[in-house]
């Protein structure tokens, strides 16, 4: 579940802002104050703070597996509405109240393994229609000639898709495969529920500040709720993806002066070298600048 400080990581910051904007659209389904939030707050509670302040969600649960950090987590908890539960996701998730709609962010720092797959299935079996599940995974491809073997060890050889080669697991290839595995698992799990619920993907984001990471997120649909989900108009956000095509966040580290100067030229569809920055860096910044904090 990790205790890394993401405060100065631009791509993670952008990801959070995009995710919260997607969640804001759930108001068409239900009042956001009726949702609860479940995640891994560690001792920084960055996501919890953002969810509470931006969406007004008050009922929040943070799962902490490191008993050496539990007192620090309790001290740093920013709001009394956060219930900090000690244990792993596997032990804590089945004990929670799943009777209402909730937002669950399984924000892992490691690659997909059978343990994470079990957590995903555990949550999917319990989520009410209109709830949201997000899964963050490390997707660093690993060493050459060991990628497929590592994947088989992590998720089970029987779960590795046919045709997956060492080459296909390079670059963002592991991200594509992990998304395929989790999505297939979610569809199977909802089908097994037999109650008409289903999984509709909303986000398929690859991002990198240092390590390659990915987020897959979606909403629990059912026939009665489908019109309300359609009314959310998630498709109006260019960052939303309903399929395997990812949104890739890789933004350059710019100085305040560079951001100020570029800001005077944005928005634009023409990208040229600027102040020693290549056109590719200008384009990457232009795509996501509005999700960053403003500069004076």
N, C-alpha and C positions, 0 to 999 in steps of 0.2 A: 504494500500500500504506500510505502515510501514516505520520506520526510524531506524531500528536496524542496528548496526554496525557488519558486518559479517567478518571483516578483519582478526580476529584470529580464525575463525571457519573452521577447516580443511575440514570437509565434504562439506560445501558450496563452499569452494575454489576448491575442486576437481570437484564438479558438474559444476562450471563455466568453468573450463578448458576443461572438456569433451564436454560441450555444444559448446564452441568455436571451438573445433576440428571438431565436426559435421558440424558446419556452414562453416568451411573452405572448405569442400567438395562441397559446392554449386557452386564453380568456374566452374564446368562442365556445370552448367545450365546457368550462367550469371556471368559477372565480379562482384565481391563483391562490388566494388565501385558504382555499379548501384542499390544496395539495400539501403533501409533506415531501421532504427532501432527505435522501439517504446517500451517504457518500463516505469518503475516507478523508477526514479533515486534517489528519496529522496534528501538528501543533501550530500551524500557520492559519488554517481555516479560511484560506483565500477564497475558495469557491463558495463556502457557506456565507461569508460576508457579502459577496456579490449577489448571490441568490436572494438573501434576505433583504438587502437594501434596494435591489433593482426590481424584485418581484413581490416583495411583501410576504414571503412564505415564512411562517413562524415555527412550525413543527419540523424539526430537523434532527437527524440521527447520524452521528459519526462513529464509524467502526475503527477501532485501533487494536492492532494485533501485537504491538510491541509493549510488553508490560513495563519495560524500563522507561517508556515515554508517557505512560498514562497520567501521571500526576502533572507533568508539564502540559499535556493536552488540556487537562481540566483547568489549570491556571490560565492558559492562553485563550480559552473559549470566550469569544467576544459577546455572546448573547446567552441568556438563561434558557432560551428555547432550544438550545442544542443539547441533546442527550448523548453523552459519550459512553459507548458500550465497549468493554474490553473483550477481545476475542478475534478470531478470524472471520472472514465473510462467511465461510462454510458453516461455522457454529452459530453466528449471530443472525444471519438472514432468516432462517426458519423460525426464529423466536419473535420476529417483528409483527406488528399489526398491519395486515395487507387489505383491510376491508375498504379503505378509501383510495382515491387516486394519489399517485406519488411519482416523483422524479427520482430515479436511481442513477447515480454516476459511479460505475465501477472503474475507478481511475488508477489502473495498474501502472507500474513502472517497468514491469518485466514483459517478456514475450508470452504468447499464448501457450498454455499448458493444459493438461487435463483438469487441473485444479480450477483454473479460470473458466474453463468450459462448464464445469459443474456449477460454479457460481452463477453463470449466465442462465443455465437451465433452471436453477433453483429460483431465480428471480422471475423468469418468464412464466413459470408455472403458477405464480401468485399474483402477477400484476393485473389490476383492474383495467377495463377499457378506458382509454383516454390518458393512461399513464405513459411515461417516457422512460426508456432505458438507454443509457450511454455507456460505451465501453472504450476505454483508452488502453492501448497496448504499445509496448516497445516493438519496433519492426526493423531494427538493425539486422542486416542480412547475415552477419556472422562470417566466419572464415571460409575461404574457398575450399571446395571439396569436402566440406563438413555440413553444408547447409541442409541438404535433404536428410542426412542422418540425424542432425540436431532436431529437425522438425518432427521426424518420426518418433524420436525419444520423448519429445515434449507433448505431442498430441495423440500418439499412437499411430503405428504404421497403417492401420486400417482406415484411419481418417484422412490421410494425405491424399489429395485428389490425384487421379490418374494423369500422367503426363507432366507432373511437376519435376523439373530437372534442377540441377545446380544453377544453371544460367537463369532459369525463370525465377529463382529466389534471390537474385542479385538486385541491386538498386532498390526500387520500391516493390520488388516482386514478393517479398515476404508479407508486406502490408496487404497486397492484393489477395494472397492466399489466406491470410488470417481473417480478412473480411469475408471471404468466401466461406470459410469454415464456421465462423460465428453466425453469419446470416442463414446458412443451411440449418444449423442447430436451432436457431430461433424459429424458423418456419416449421421444422419438425415438432418442436415442443408445443407450439400453439396448435398445430394440427392434432397432436395427441390429447390436448385438453378437451377437444370435442364439444366446445361451447360456442363455436362460431367466431372466436377471436382470431386475430391475425397480426402480422408484423408489417408495418410500413416504414421503410427506411427514410430518414430525413437528412442525415449528415453522413458523408463519407469523406473524411478530411485526413490528409497526410500533412504532417508539419515537422519542422526541424529547427531547433535552436542549437543543439549539439547532436544528441542522439536522434535518430529517426523515430518518429512516433505517429500514431494514427488514432482517430476516433471514429467509431461507428455509432450512430444514434438513431432511434426511431420511436414511433408511437404505437400503442396497442389499439388496434382497430376492431370494430365489430359492426354488423349490419345496421343496428339501430343508431350507432354513433357516427357512422360514416358521413352523413350530411354535415354534421358539426365539424368533423375533421377537414372535410373539403372546404368549409367556410373559413378555416384558418388561413387558407391561401399561402401555405408554405412555399409553393412554387414561385411566389413573387420575389423571394430572396434568391439572388444568384448563387449564394453559397450552399443552397440546399441541393442535394443529389439523391435521386430515388433509385439509382442503379450503381453499377460497378465503376463508373467514371468518377475519379476523385477530384476534390478541390485540394490543391497543393499550396500550403503556406510556407514560403521560404522568403523572408523579408531581410533586406540588408540592414546592417547596423549603421545608422546615419547620425551625424551630429545634429544638435539643435539648429545650428545655422543652416545646414543642408536641408533639414525638414522644413524650416521656415521658407527657404528660397523655393523649394519644390512646391510647397503648398500654394504659392502664388500662381503656379502653372497648372494646378489641378482643379477640376477633373479635365483630363485630355485623353485622346486616343492616339496621339502621336508621341512616340518615345524616342528620345535622342540622348546621346552622351551629354552629361551635365556635370560641370564642376569636377571633372575627373572620374565621375561615376559612369560605368558602362550603361548602355541603353537597357540591358536586361535588368539591372538593379533598379533603374528608374521605373520600369514597368512593374516589377514586383512590388515596389513601394506603393505605386499608384493604385494597384489592385486592392490593397488592404489598408491604406492610410487612414480611412475614416473610422476604423476599429481601434486605432491607437489613441492614447490621450492627446489632447490638443497641446501644442507648444505655443508659448507666448511670443 
